[in-house]
Amino acid sequence: MKLALITDLHANREAVQAVLDHARAQGASRYAFLGDYVGYGADPGWVVDTVMGYIEQGAIAVGGNHDAGVAQGGSPTMRPDARRVIEWTRAQLDERQLAFLTGLPLSRTEGNMLFVHANAFAPAEWEYIQGRIEAVRSLHATTCHYTFCGHMHEPKLFHLSGTGKAGDFVPTPGVAIPVPPHRQWLVVPGSAGQPRDGNPAACYAMFDMAEQMLTFHRVPYDHETAADKIRHAGLPEALANRLAHGD
């Protein structure tokens, strides 16, 4: 079975549709969504409905910090732009969609796989896995062989051997990587809706469970249309501009 790993969709319809189409063409038979369906982009309703539809067909989904923020509402302590996006996003969603965001679990385990948005050691605190130290801490917090998480918008792969030796590297798109279960692996697919590694192409990863192979993918999409929608919605210009540069 091929499992498509998609995270940080961020209300970007054009990117998410391109990723879903690509994953289907690559033979995905199941999907895992790792949070942050809303925030930044101009199509939160479409993205939430799409993910809900995939869940009805057996997809896995966990919640992210943007989902929690929109579900709970803006805080006076937030930066004005962040509060503005949250309030705008809440106004675009109906009660059913908001209830979906509210009810998302922080993590989910299936067999030897853990799915979580930020990390395994403190999922509700939204700490980033910025490097090997945080990755090892996350891997020590679970007995699962495979941890899949988002939150960081750049694709990365970490591993930990039985002797405690850790490693990490930036994957090459389209190149399959053996991920045997005698090690622990932490997979960060990168953001589908808002990449931040200087490449505007949408990110996701595919886990071939039978072959124990992992492939990271980059998918070009119509980021100009996505940016124009952000501008037309009256959201901050910076959110539109960053899509063209992947930052």
HELIX and SHEET records of a PDB file:
HELIX    1   1 ARG A   13  ALA A   25  1                                  13    
HELIX    2   2 PRO A   44  GLU A   56  1                                  13    
HELIX    3   3 ASN A   65  GLN A   72  1                                   8    
HELIX    4   4 PRO A   80  GLN A   92  1                                  13    
HELIX    5   5 GLU A   95  GLY A  103  1                                   9    
HELIX    6   6 PRO A  123  GLU A  125  5                                   3    
HELIX    7   7 ARG A  132  HIS A  140  1                                   9    
HELIX    8   8 HIS A  223  HIS A  232  1                                  10    
HELIX    9   9 GLU A  237  HIS A  245  1                                   9    
SHEET    1   A 6 ILE A  60  ALA A  61  0                                        
SHEET    2   A 6 ARG A  30  PHE A  33  1                                        
SHEET    3   A 6 LYS A   2  ILE A   6  1                                        
SHEET    4   A 6 ALA A 202  ASP A 208 -1                                        
SHEET    5   A 6 MET A 213  VAL A 219 -1                                        
SHEET    6   A 6 ILE A 177  PRO A 178 -1                                        
SHEET    1   B 6 SER A 107  GLU A 110  0                                        
SHEET    2   B 6 MET A 113  VAL A 116 -1                                        
SHEET    3   B 6 TYR A 146  CYS A 149  1                                        
SHEET    4   B 6 GLN A 184  VAL A 188  1                                        
SHEET    5   B 6 LYS A 156  LEU A 160 -1                                        
SHEET    6   B 6 ALA A 166  PHE A 169 -1                                        
END                                                                             
